[in-house]
């Protein structure tokens, strides 16, 4: 990867207040709002004695990476294609693949950072225990980031311009937020709905993170769902991605 391209993309990303807010600020802000509700800080029998704020830490962890994959990354890559940047780069020693790799790394690191902030706030502000199975949690987190990046790459591949990329990303964003449990935690969903949601990438990620947070190794079924989606979305992105 060209380090100059990477540094440039980091600077450009840092100058995007919208992306910074929705990826890095909104998830911990949502967690703070949830944690400020007294009833959400009380153990719930229907949630095996957990508090809703405990569950929303895992949801906030997923939220930043979902936004990075469905909103920030597709808009940036599609803008480069629409403006002819990728085509012009193909005639220089810096290949377009270097730019794609830089975007993947920048948005991937943003997704990881967005996951760490809610964990820290949950622990320091709301006394939420850190994941009791840290290695399993890290693996589930990495799988979730890979899925979000693959999803972003596929949206970038399919969208001919920024406007359509934003529309597709928004259409994907809200179902993925629902599957992650933003409006209703997966554990609180009716059984049939929960089974369906667990087959989606971020429904499986939410369950894998919950299991690791409780001290268990994430179910290989949930990890397998994440891996399957990552491979499927990546293959589709490679198949349809266009440089110009």
Backbone torsions as a table, in degrees:
resi	resn	phi	psi	omega
1	UNK	NA	136.9	178.1
2	UNK	-73.9	118.9	-176.4
3	UNK	-66.7	-31.6	178.4
4	UNK	-64.3	-40.8	177.4
5	UNK	-63.7	-42.3	-179.6
6	UNK	-63.1	-45.4	179.6
7	UNK	-62.2	-39.8	178.9
8	UNK	-63.1	-44.0	-178.9
9	UNK	-67.4	-34.8	176.2
10	UNK	-63.5	-43.6	179.4
11	UNK	-64.7	-42.2	179.7
12	UNK	-64.8	-40.3	179.0
13	UNK	-64.0	-40.0	-179.5
14	UNK	-66.4	-18.3	-179.9
15	UNK	-93.7	6.4	-179.8
16	UNK	-102.2	91.2	-176.1
17	UNK	-61.4	-33.3	-179.9
18	UNK	-63.8	-48.8	179.5
19	UNK	-62.9	-44.0	-179.8
20	UNK	-60.3	-41.4	-178.9
21	UNK	-66.0	-53.0	-172.6
22	UNK	-71.2	-28.1	-179.7
23	UNK	-87.2	-45.6	-170.4
24	UNK	-102.9	-26.3	-174.5
25	UNK	-102.5	-43.2	-174.3
26	UNK	-61.5	-44.7	-179.9
27	UNK	-59.0	-49.0	176.7
28	UNK	-66.2	-29.6	176.3
29	UNK	-65.0	-42.2	176.3
30	UNK	-61.4	-42.1	178.9
31	UNK	-62.6	-40.9	179.1
32	UNK	-63.8	-39.0	178.6
33	UNK	-65.5	-45.5	178.6
34	UNK	-62.2	-43.9	-178.0
35	UNK	-68.3	-19.6	179.9
36	UNK	-79.9	-9.2	178.8
37	UNK	-87.1	116.3	-174.2
38	UNK	-53.8	-42.3	-176.9
39	UNK	-66.2	-23.4	178.5
40	UNK	-78.0	-8.9	178.0
41	UNK	-102.3	10.9	179.2
42	UNK	-105.8	140.1	178.0
43	UNK	-59.0	142.1	-178.8
44	UNK	-116.3	126.5	179.5
45	UNK	-61.8	-37.0	-178.4
46	UNK	-69.9	-12.7	179.6
47	UNK	-113.1	29.4	178.3
48	UNK	58.3	37.1	177.0
49	UNK	83.2	-1.2	177.6
50	UNK	-78.4	157.1	172.2
51	UNK	-91.2	153.5	177.7
52	UNK	-61.9	-33.4	179.4
53	UNK	-65.9	-31.5	175.8
54	UNK	-62.0	-43.2	-178.3
55	UNK	-70.4	-37.1	-175.9
56	UNK	-71.1	-15.5	172.5
57	UNK	-62.5	-47.9	177.8
58	UNK	-63.1	-36.7	178.1
59	UNK	-65.5	-43.7	178.3
60	UNK	-64.4	-34.0	176.4
61	UNK	-58.6	-41.7	-178.6
62	UNK	-76.7	-29.7	-170.6
63	UNK	-62.1	-43.4	-179.1
64	UNK	-61.8	-42.5	-178.6
65	UNK	-70.9	-30.9	176.4
66	UNK	-63.9	-45.4	178.8
67	UNK	-64.1	-41.5	179.3
68	UNK	-60.3	-41.2	-176.8
69	UNK	-78.3	-34.2	-174.4
70	UNK	-96.8	-20.1	-175.0
71	UNK	-117.9	-57.8	-171.3
72	UNK	-71.1	-53.3	-175.6
73	UNK	-63.8	-47.4	-179.9
74	UNK	-61.5	-41.1	-179.0
75	UNK	-63.1	-41.3	-178.2
76	UNK	-67.7	-47.2	-178.1
77	UNK	-68.0	-40.2	-179.9
78	UNK	-66.8	-35.1	177.1
79	UNK	-62.9	-40.9	178.1
80	UNK	-63.6	-40.7	179.2
81	UNK	-68.2	-44.3	-177.8
82	UNK	-62.6	-35.7	-179.2
83	UNK	-85.7	-1.1	178.2
84	UNK	80.6	11.7	-178.5
85	UNK	-64.9	-44.0	-179.2
86	UNK	-64.3	-39.5	179.0
87	UNK	-64.5	-43.0	-180.0
88	UNK	-67.8	-35.4	178.9
89	UNK	-64.5	-28.3	-178.2
90	UNK	-66.5	-15.4	179.0
91	UNK	-96.8	2.1	-179.3
92	UNK	-112.7	168.1	176.9
93	UNK	-62.0	-22.4	177.4
94	UNK	-85.4	111.4	-176.7
95	UNK	-78.3	153.5	176.7
96	UNK	-58.9	-27.1	179.1
97	UNK	-62.9	-29.2	177.2
98	UNK	-65.1	-39.5	178.2
99	UNK	-67.1	-42.5	178.9
100	UNK	-62.5	-42.0	178.9
101	UNK	-64.6	-40.0	179.4
102	UNK	-63.7	-43.1	178.6
103	UNK	-62.8	-42.5	179.7
104	UNK	-60.8	-44.7	-178.9
105	UNK	-68.0	-44.1	-177.9
106	UNK	-62.0	-48.4	-177.7
107	UNK	-73.5	-29.6	174.9
108	UNK	-65.8	-44.9	177.7
109	UNK	-65.5	-36.0	176.3
110	UNK	-62.5	-40.0	178.2
111	UNK	-64.6	-39.9	178.2
112	UNK	-66.6	-45.4	178.8
113	UNK	-61.6	-40.8	178.2
114	UNK	-62.6	-26.5	177.8
115	UNK	-79.2	-33.8	-176.0
116	UNK	-73.4	-34.0	-176.9
117	UNK	-62.6	-48.2	177.6
118	UNK	-61.9	-34.7	177.2
119	UNK	-61.6	-42.7	-179.7
120	UNK	-67.5	-45.4	179.8
121	UNK	-65.3	-42.3	178.6
122	UNK	-58.9	-40.6	-178.8
123	UNK	-71.7	-46.2	-173.3
124	UNK	-78.7	-34.7	-173.1
125	UNK	-98.1	-39.4	-173.0
126	UNK	-116.2	10.0	176.3
127	UNK	56.6	38.9	175.1
128	UNK	-83.9	128.0	-178.4
129	UNK	-63.7	143.4	173.7
130	UNK	-68.7	158.1	-178.6
131	UNK	-53.1	129.4	-177.9
132	UNK	-80.2	-14.6	174.2
133	UNK	-122.2	78.8	-171.3
134	UNK	-62.3	-35.3	-178.3
135	UNK	-70.3	-42.1	176.0
136	UNK	-65.1	-37.1	178.3
137	UNK	-64.3	-43.8	179.5
138	UNK	-63.3	-38.8	178.6
139	UNK	-65.5	-45.7	178.2
140	UNK	-62.7	-39.3	178.9
141	UNK	-63.8	-44.2	178.8
142	UNK	-62.1	-42.7	178.2
143	UNK	-61.8	-40.5	178.3
144	UNK	-63.6	-41.8	178.0
145	UNK	-63.6	-42.8	179.8
146	UNK	-62.0	-40.3	177.9
147	UNK	-64.5	-43.1	-179.2
148	UNK	-63.4	-39.5	178.1
149	UNK	-67.6	-41.3	177.9
150	UNK	-63.7	-38.3	177.4
151	UNK	-64.4	-43.1	177.7
152	UNK	-63.0	-40.1	178.7
153	UNK	-64.5	-38.8	179.7
154	UNK	-67.9	-42.2	176.9
155	UNK	-60.6	-41.9	177.8
156	UNK	-62.2	-36.5	-179.3
157	UNK	-68.8	-37.5	-174.3
158	UNK	-84.3	-27.6	-173.0
159	UNK	-85.8	126.8	179.3
160	UNK	-78.2	-20.4	-179.5
161	UNK	-151.3	172.3	-174.7
162	UNK	-63.3	-40.1	-177.6
163	UNK	-60.4	-44.9	180.0
164	UNK	-71.9	-35.4	176.4
165	UNK	-60.2	-42.3	178.7
166	UNK	-65.9	-39.8	179.8
167	UNK	-65.6	-45.5	178.9
168	UNK	-63.6	-44.8	-179.9
169	UNK	-59.5	-40.6	179.0
170	UNK	-67.7	-38.7	178.9
171	UNK	-64.7	-31.0	178.6
172	UNK	-84.3	-33.5	-174.1
173	UNK	-56.2	-51.7	-171.9
174	UNK	-68.7	-41.6	173.3
175	UNK	-61.1	-37.9	178.9
176	UNK	-67.6	-36.5	175.4
177	UNK	-63.6	-41.0	177.7
178	UNK	-62.2	-45.1	-178.8
179	UNK	-65.1	-32.2	177.9
180	UNK	-72.5	-16.0	176.6
181	UNK	100.9	18.2	-176.9
182	UNK	-60.1	-43.1	-178.6
183	UNK	-92.9	-29.2	-180.0
184	UNK	-151.6	114.9	179.7
185	UNK	-54.6	146.5	-177.0
186	UNK	-57.2	-38.3	-177.9
187	UNK	-63.8	-24.9	-177.2
188	UNK	-93.9	-2.8	-179.2
189	UNK	-76.5	153.0	171.1
190	UNK	-56.3	151.4	-171.2
191	UNK	-55.1	-46.8	-177.5
192	UNK	-63.8	-45.4	179.3
193	UNK	-63.2	-41.7	179.7
194	UNK	-62.6	-39.8	179.0
195	UNK	-63.8	-38.9	178.7
196	UNK	-67.7	-45.5	-178.0
197	UNK	-62.2	-36.5	-179.9
198	UNK	-66.0	-14.1	176.4
199	UNK	-88.2	-7.6	176.9
200	UNK	-88.7	158.1	-175.7
201	UNK	-59.3	-45.8	-175.0
202	UNK	-88.2	-16.2	168.3
203	UNK	-69.1	-44.1	176.3
204	UNK	-64.5	-38.6	178.9
205	UNK	-64.3	-42.0	179.3
206	UNK	-60.9	-41.7	179.4
207	UNK	-69.5	-40.4	179.0
208	UNK	-63.4	-42.5	177.9
209	UNK	-65.1	-40.1	179.7
210	UNK	-62.4	-44.0	-179.5
211	UNK	-63.0	-44.0	-179.8
212	UNK	-67.7	-37.1	178.2
213	UNK	-62.8	-33.4	-179.7
214	UNK	-79.8	-8.2	177.7
215	UNK	107.2	-1.6	178.6
216	UNK	-95.7	153.6	171.7
217	UNK	-70.9	134.8	-178.7
218	UNK	-55.5	141.0	179.0
219	UNK	-56.2	135.2	178.2
220	UNK	-66.0	-22.2	175.4
221	UNK	-65.5	-47.3	179.7
222	UNK	-66.1	-41.5	176.6
223	UNK	-64.5	-36.8	178.3
224	UNK	-66.4	-38.7	175.9
225	UNK	-61.3	-44.6	178.6
226	UNK	-61.7	-46.5	-179.6
227	UNK	-63.3	-41.3	179.3
228	UNK	-61.6	-44.8	178.1
229	UNK	-64.0	-39.9	179.9
230	UNK	-61.6	-44.2	179.3
231	UNK	-67.0	-45.7	-177.9
232	UNK	-62.8	-48.2	-179.0
233	UNK	-66.6	-38.4	179.2
234	UNK	-65.5	-43.7	179.8
235	UNK	-62.7	-41.2	178.7
236	UNK	-66.2	-38.9	178.7
237	UNK	-64.1	-42.9	177.8
238	UNK	-63.8	-38.8	-177.5
239	UNK	-65.7	-38.8	-171.7
240	UNK	-109.0	-1.9	-177.0
241	UNK	-69.2	137.6	179.4
242	UNK	-124.4	138.8	179.1
243	UNK	-80.8	-20.6	-179.6
244	UNK	-148.7	NA	NA
